[in-house]
Amino acid sequence: MRLLVVEDEPDLLSIVCKALREEGYAVDSAADGEEGLYKATEWDYDAVVLDLMLPKLHGIDVLKRLRAIKKTPVLLLTARGRVSDKVQGLDAGADDYLPKPFDLNELFARLRSVIRRSQGEAKNELVVQDVVINCSARTVKKAGALVDLTAREYALVEHLALRRGKLVTRTQLYEHLFDENDASMSNLLDVHVSNIRKKLGHEFIVTRRGHGYCIEA
Amino acid sequence: MNWLPQSIRWHLQMWHGLLLLVVLGGFGMTAWKLEQGSEMGRVDAEIQPLTAVALGMFHRPRDGPGPPGGGPPGGPPRRPRDLFDPLSSLAEDRPPPPPTAIEIDNWLSDVGEQDGFFVAWGFRGEPLIQRGALARSIQRPDSADYTPLAPRAETLMIAGTPVRVMVVATPNEDIAVIGRVITPELARLESLKWSLAGLGAGVWLVGFFVGWWLTGRALRPIQTISAAATRIADGHLNERINVAETKNELGDLANVLNGSFDKLEHSIEKQAEFTADAAHELRTPVSVVLTQTQLALARERDAAEYRDALAACERAAKRMSSLTESLLQLSRLDAHAEPMHMQTIDLSDVVVETAEMLRPLADERGVTLEVHVEPARCQGDAEKLGQVFTNLLSNALHHSSAGKRVHLRCGMNGEGTKASVEDEGSGIAAQHLPFLFDRFYRADESRNRNTGGAGLGLAICKAIVAQHHGSIEARSEPGKGSTFVVKLPAV
């Protein structure tokens, strides 16, 4: 999962990004509205965490302009907590609204919920054959037994499972698993896929040579 | 009078009732008195001609039949003086026994009654003589203060019967009374009295209730206003008193009240906004502390991570501290509770000092400070004015890029003292200018909150300058720069 966090308060931006990375997300950051809008339109993030009181371009305007082009889930994280602000934000196209100060766990849960809905999933659990993926606990069980996956491996599995039956290109995987801070080599992806196959079975991830990967439904 | 209701209406009613009572009572009594006078006058007019007739009776010779109209039987009347001198002898008799009531009655009907009129005189009518008024008038003709009795009209009671008489002196200086029973007249007057009283009471009652109704009507608008004002004051500040008629005094009152409510609502709104803005400003640093500590405690971390988290918390705490200080200062300034030590000072000293204090910052940013000051005497608190110029100069420096200049000027003119801080920075768009000194207003969003503060600096400057009875204003040309001018009145 790759997220974008747009927040002008540097201490808060850095800590939210860090927290989300520790949760296993790839996180991009932006410190003002213009940068945030630019990045959000350039890449397909799994979700955007957006502050409202931003310099250069107000959060609501960022949201409206983004909504004209994309359906990326947006969670508003802002100090403005009045009912009128919430209504305005949600009506402008936001998917959720979390006022500051907030609890980190609540932020994580709401993000998961917003992403889950955007993927068309109703539950926190994804079941593929005998593999059960618990999105909130970030665990994978195969035939009832817990499988030990690294954060990256889990992210890969989750991403492919959410798009099961569909082809996911390598580029798309890059964009969703690594953020701008990662100086990754492309073959890292293959290493992760290989490790996953070792743990979950060779047939779990199907390679479409020249196109990408997929998990069969 | 504390037990009476204190309302205006009751007071009005009481006075109205009292006045009405006095007026009606006076009118009634006057009318009755006039009627009485006129009735008696009528009777007197009837008696008057008979007086001469009666007096004529006393001239008749003694021997011979009694006068047809009836003269005194049994001889000439005794002189009144005889009654007062029991030892004086009379040829004829012992003093006659006091007449009994029956005798008087009989005598009345015997003597001199004719067509309802009677004549009586002096000695026979002892009770008459002993009536106070008549008694006084009986004096011996040879006494020093004897005055001849002038004829006059009187109303007397004889044996319980009211009579109206003319009292005259007989030729032989006895007293004669001629008159008649006036029971019917008195009865008429009595009934008139009761009629007037009844009518008066009726009119009074009607007037009282009409008055009650009128005062009710007149005072109803006051009740309406009072009820509406109570409701508004209880919290429905968006409502107003309904002013149906705007031309009378109560309409004016309602308009004044509505105006006050407008100001009150506006003021409370502003206050609520201010409080909300203040709390809002605190949310971000609080959020930083909360998130940093939550994350730091989420798992085992190394010392460097903890230090980073704590450093971020410290920065946030300092932000909160500076914000609360600014807020407190603003609220003190609002309440005129901020201590101001007003003295005669030279404003140019303050400006120069401020420039020196901020010179390191200017140097750091590569900005040149140009100070053009002249002595400028004014009345003020040097420390607070220093705060104003520090704020203005630091704003100017933050808006200026390297190589630019900031001009500090100070001088006096006819109106007072004037000082200005001019920068060559990016300038401020015209749409921001009216709100620049508002609390929490941040025109330049690109200024990072960490360095910029909450937007209270200019509001505090304005409040301090206002306490000095001065003014502060901003002029700006986007792209060219801005000038902030502080004016203080002449000493």
Interface residues (C-beta under 8 A of the other chain):
Chain A: D8 E9 P10 D11 L12 S14 I15 V16 K18 A19 E22 D32 L54 P55 K56 A79 R80 G81 R82 P99 K100 P101 F102 D103 L104
Chain B: A276 H280 E281 R283 T284 V286 S287 V288 L290 T291 Q292 Q294 L295 A298 R299 A309 A312 R315 A316 E445 S446 R447 N448 R449 N450
